[in-house]
C-alpha cells in the first residue's frame, strides 16, 4: 500500500522548486492502493508545492443548439436528450468524473478557490491571481499565467492526452478553436475558444522527453514538464506542420474542422 511518505518522497524526486506553481493531472488508480486515498495525495502535493492548480471542468452544463457557427466541430440539433439532462452551473458543482477524483478533493478543501468558467473552471490553492485571470473569452488564461511564473505540469499516471496546457499552446499557435454553450442560472452563455480533440497529443512526447523529469510512485509513471518549453515545443510543432497533434480518426469532428480551416 502506498503511503503519504511514498508520495511526498516521489514528488520531491521531481526536483521542482517549492515556490513555483504546478498544474496537476492525475489518475490515482494507476498508482495502486493509497492509504488515505485522494486526500493523502493532495496532502503530499501541498507539502511539496506552495501553489497547486487542477482542472475542475463541468461538462454537464453543456448544451447543443439547433444552429450555430459553421465548421464548429459539432453536429447541431442532435443534443435534445443531452440538453434535457444539462445542469445549471454552480460554483459548488462537483468536478466532472472524467477529471478523476483528485480535483474534487481539491475543490472541497476549505481554502481552495475555483475560477468561474461554466465549463472549463480550474481549482487550486496559492494560485488566486491565475484563477482570477480566466474569462469566457480566455478559458486557458490561468495556465498562461502560471507559465509566466515558470510553472510546471505534473502528470500522475496519465499521458499527454489529458495535458490541458497543450490546448493553451494550441491557442497561442493560432490553431482553430470552437464555440460551445453552457447552462447557467443567468441564462445560456456562449463560450468561445473551446479546445478541440486531444487524442493526438502523445505525438509531442518524443519532442519533450529531453525536458521531462520522470519518476515512479507505486505502479504509476510521474512526469513533470516545465510549461515554458512545453508551450514553445507545441507552437513550433504546429508551425512546422499545421496538422501536428491532430488525431487520425476520420470521424473526429473537431480534428476534421481544424483540417478544413487549414485548407
ZITA-V642295 format. One record per pair of residues at least 24 apart in sequence whose C-alpha atoms are under 10 Angstrom apart, sorted by the first residue. I is the first residue (numbers start at 1). J is the second residue. Records with the same first field share a line. If there is no record, write none. Layout:
# ZITA-V642295
I: J ; J
This chain:
# ZITA-V642295
1: 31 ; 32 ; 33 ; 34 ; 35 ; 218
2: 31 ; 32 ; 33 ; 34 ; 35 ; 36 ; 37 ; 40 ; 41 ; 217 ; 218 ; 219
3: 33 ; 34 ; 35 ; 36 ; 37 ; 40 ; 41 ; 44 ; 218
4: 34 ; 35 ; 36 ; 37 ; 39 ; 40 ; 41 ; 42 ; 43 ; 44 ; 45
5: 40 ; 44
6: 34 ; 41 ; 44 ; 217 ; 218
7: 31 ; 34 ; 40 ; 41 ; 42 ; 43 ; 44 ; 45 ; 48 ; 216 ; 217 ; 218
8: 40 ; 41 ; 42 ; 43 ; 44 ; 45 ; 46 ; 47 ; 48 ; 217
9: 44 ; 48 ; 217
10: 44 ; 45 ; 48 ; 214 ; 215 ; 216 ; 217 ; 218 ; 222
11: 44 ; 45 ; 47 ; 48 ; 49 ; 154 ; 156 ; 214 ; 215 ; 216 ; 217 ; 222 ; 223 ; 224
12: 44 ; 45 ; 47 ; 48 ; 49 ; 215
13: 213 ; 214 ; 215 ; 216
14: 154 ; 212 ; 213 ; 214 ; 215 ; 216 ; 222 ; 223 ; 224 ; 225
15: 48 ; 213 ; 214 ; 224
16: 48 ; 49 ; 151 ; 152 ; 154 ; 213 ; 224 ; 225 ; 226
17: 48 ; 49 ; 50 ; 150 ; 151 ; 152
18: 46 ; 47 ; 48 ; 49 ; 50 ; 51
19: 48 ; 49 ; 50 ; 51 ; 126 ; 149 ; 150 ; 151
20: 49 ; 50 ; 51 ; 52 ; 146 ; 147 ; 149 ; 150 ; 151 ; 152
21: 49 ; 50 ; 51 ; 52 ; 53 ; 125 ; 126 ; 127 ; 130 ; 145 ; 146 ; 147 ; 149 ; 150 ; 151 ; 152 ; 153
22: 49 ; 50 ; 51 ; 52 ; 53 ; 54 ; 124 ; 127 ; 143 ; 146 ; 147 ; 149 ; 150 ; 151 ; 152 ; 153 ; 154 ; 224 ; 225 ; 226 ; 227
23: 51 ; 52 ; 53 ; 54 ; 55 ; 122 ; 123 ; 124 ; 142 ; 143 ; 146 ; 147 ; 151 ; 152 ; 153 ; 154 ; 155 ; 163 ; 164 ; 165 ; 224 ; 225 ; 227
24: 52 ; 53 ; 54 ; 55 ; 102 ; 103 ; 124 ; 152 ; 153 ; 154 ; 155 ; 156 ; 163 ; 164 ; 224
25: 53 ; 54 ; 55 ; 99 ; 100 ; 102 ; 103 ; 153 ; 154 ; 155 ; 156 ; 157 ; 158 ; 159 ; 160 ; 162 ; 163 ; 164
26: 54 ; 99 ; 100 ; 101 ; 102 ; 103 ; 154 ; 155 ; 156 ; 157 ; 158 ; 159 ; 162 ; 220 ; 222
27: 98 ; 99 ; 100 ; 101 ; 102 ; 155 ; 156 ; 157 ; 158 ; 159 ; 220
28: 100 ; 101 ; 102 ; 156 ; 157 ; 158 ; 219 ; 220
29: 100 ; 101 ; 156 ; 157 ; 219 ; 220
30: 156 ; 157 ; 158 ; 217 ; 218 ; 219 ; 220 ; 221
31: 156 ; 157 ; 216 ; 217 ; 218 ; 219 ; 220 ; 221 ; 222
32: 217 ; 218 ; 219 ; 220
33: 218 ; 219
34: 218
37: 101 ; 102 ; 105
38: 100 ; 101 ; 102 ; 103 ; 104 ; 105 ; 106
39: 101 ; 102 ; 105 ; 106 ; 109
40: 102
41: 102 ; 105
42: 102 ; 103 ; 105 ; 106 ; 109
43: 106
46: 125 ; 126
49: 125 ; 126
50: 125 ; 126 ; 127
51: 124 ; 125 ; 126 ; 127 ; 128 ; 146 ; 151
52: 106 ; 112 ; 123 ; 124 ; 125 ; 126 ; 127 ; 146 ; 151 ; 152 ; 153
53: 103 ; 106 ; 112 ; 113 ; 114 ; 122 ; 123 ; 124 ; 125 ; 126 ; 127 ; 128 ; 130 ; 131 ; 142 ; 143 ; 146 ; 153
54: 99 ; 102 ; 103 ; 104 ; 106 ; 107 ; 114 ; 121 ; 122 ; 123 ; 124 ; 125 ; 143 ; 153 ; 154 ; 164
55: 95 ; 96 ; 99 ; 100 ; 102 ; 103 ; 104 ; 114 ; 115 ; 120 ; 121 ; 122 ; 123 ; 124 ; 143 ; 163 ; 164
56: 93 ; 94 ; 95 ; 96 ; 97 ; 98 ; 99 ; 100 ; 101 ; 102 ; 103 ; 104 ; 106 ; 107 ; 114 ; 115 ; 117 ; 119 ; 120 ; 121 ; 122 ; 123 ; 124
57: 93 ; 94 ; 95 ; 96 ; 97 ; 98 ; 99 ; 103 ; 117 ; 118 ; 119 ; 120 ; 121 ; 122 ; 123
58: 87 ; 89 ; 90 ; 93 ; 94 ; 95 ; 96 ; 97 ; 98 ; 99 ; 117 ; 118 ; 119 ; 120 ; 121 ; 122 ; 182
59: 86 ; 87 ; 89 ; 95 ; 96 ; 97 ; 98 ; 118 ; 119 ; 120 ; 182
60: 85 ; 86 ; 87 ; 88 ; 89 ; 93 ; 94 ; 95 ; 96 ; 118 ; 119 ; 182 ; 183
61: 85 ; 86 ; 87 ; 88 ; 89 ; 90 ; 93 ; 118 ; 119 ; 181 ; 182 ; 183 ; 184 ; 188
62: 86 ; 87 ; 88 ; 89 ; 118 ; 119 ; 180 ; 181 ; 182 ; 183 ; 184 ; 188 ; 189 ; 191
63: 87 ; 180 ; 181 ; 182 ; 183 ; 188 ; 189 ; 190
64: 180 ; 181 ; 182
65: 180 ; 181
68: 179 ; 180
69: 178 ; 179
70: 178 ; 257
71: 176 ; 178 ; 253 ; 254 ; 256 ; 257 ; 258 ; 260 ; 261
72: 176 ; 177 ; 178 ; 179 ; 180 ; 196 ; 253 ; 254 ; 256 ; 257 ; 258
73: 177 ; 178 ; 179 ; 180 ; 196 ; 197 ; 252 ; 253 ; 254 ; 255 ; 256 ; 257 ; 258
74: 178 ; 179 ; 180 ; 252 ; 253 ; 254 ; 257
75: 253
83: 183
86: 182 ; 183 ; 184
87: 182 ; 183 ; 184 ; 185
88: 118 ; 182 ; 183 ; 184 ; 185 ; 186 ; 187 ; 188
89: 116 ; 117 ; 118 ; 119 ; 182 ; 183 ; 184 ; 185 ; 186
90: 116 ; 117 ; 118 ; 183 ; 184 ; 185
91: 115 ; 116 ; 117 ; 118 ; 121
93: 118
95: 119 ; 120 ; 121 ; 122 ; 123
98: 162
99: 162
115: 139 ; 142
117: 182 ; 189 ; 191
118: 181 ; 182 ; 183 ; 184 ; 188 ; 189 ; 190 ; 191
119: 180 ; 181 ; 182 ; 183 ; 184 ; 189 ; 191 ; 194
120: 191 ; 194 ; 195
135: 191 ; 192
136: 189 ; 190 ; 191 ; 192 ; 193 ; 194
137: 190 ; 191 ; 192 ; 193 ; 194
138: 168 ; 171 ; 191 ; 192 ; 193 ; 194
139: 168 ; 191 ; 192 ; 193 ; 194 ; 195
140: 164 ; 165 ; 167 ; 168 ; 169 ; 171 ; 193 ; 194 ; 195
141: 168
142: 168
143: 167 ; 168 ; 169 ; 227
144: 168 ; 169 ; 172 ; 227 ; 228 ; 231
146: 227 ; 228
147: 226 ; 227 ; 228 ; 229 ; 230 ; 231
148: 227 ; 228
149: 227 ; 228
150: 226 ; 227 ; 228 ; 229
151: 225 ; 226 ; 227 ; 228
152: 224 ; 225 ; 226 ; 227 ; 228 ; 229 ; 230
153: 212 ; 223 ; 224 ; 225 ; 226 ; 227 ; 230
154: 212 ; 213 ; 214 ; 222 ; 223 ; 224 ; 225 ; 226
155: 214 ; 220 ; 221 ; 222 ; 223 ; 224 ; 225
156: 215 ; 216 ; 217 ; 220 ; 221 ; 222 ; 223 ; 224
157: 216 ; 217 ; 218 ; 219 ; 220 ; 221 ; 222 ; 223
158: 220 ; 221 ; 222 ; 223
159: 201 ; 202 ; 205 ; 221 ; 222 ; 223
160: 198 ; 199 ; 200 ; 201 ; 202 ; 203 ; 204 ; 205 ; 223
161: 197 ; 198 ; 199 ; 200 ; 201 ; 202 ; 203 ; 204 ; 245
162: 198 ; 199 ; 201 ; 202
163: 198 ; 201 ; 202
164: 195 ; 198 ; 201
165: 227 ; 230 ; 231 ; 234
166: 195 ; 198 ; 201 ; 204 ; 227 ; 230 ; 231 ; 233 ; 234 ; 235 ; 245
167: 194 ; 195 ; 196 ; 197 ; 198 ; 201 ; 231 ; 234
168: 193 ; 195 ; 231 ; 234 ; 235
169: 227 ; 228 ; 230 ; 231 ; 232 ; 233 ; 234 ; 235 ; 236 ; 238
170: 195 ; 196 ; 231 ; 234 ; 235 ; 237 ; 238 ; 245
171: 195 ; 235
172: 231 ; 232 ; 234 ; 235
173: 231 ; 232 ; 234 ; 235 ; 236 ; 237 ; 238 ; 239 ; 242
174: 235 ; 238 ; 239 ; 242
175: 235 ; 238 ; 239 ; 242 ; 243 ; 258 ; 261 ; 262
176: 254 ; 255 ; 257 ; 258 ; 259 ; 260 ; 261 ; 262
177: 254 ; 257 ; 258
178: 254 ; 257 ; 258
195: 254
196: 246 ; 252 ; 253 ; 254 ; 255 ; 257 ; 258
197: 245 ; 246 ; 247 ; 252 ; 253 ; 254 ; 255 ; 256 ; 258
198: 245 ; 246 ; 247 ; 254 ; 255
199: 245 ; 246 ; 247 ; 248 ; 249 ; 252 ; 255
200: 244 ; 245 ; 246 ; 247 ; 248 ; 249 ; 255
201: 234 ; 244 ; 245 ; 246 ; 247
202: 245 ; 246 ; 247
203: 234 ; 237 ; 244 ; 245 ; 246 ; 247
204: 230 ; 233 ; 234 ; 237 ; 244 ; 245
207: 233 ; 234 ; 237
208: 233 ; 234
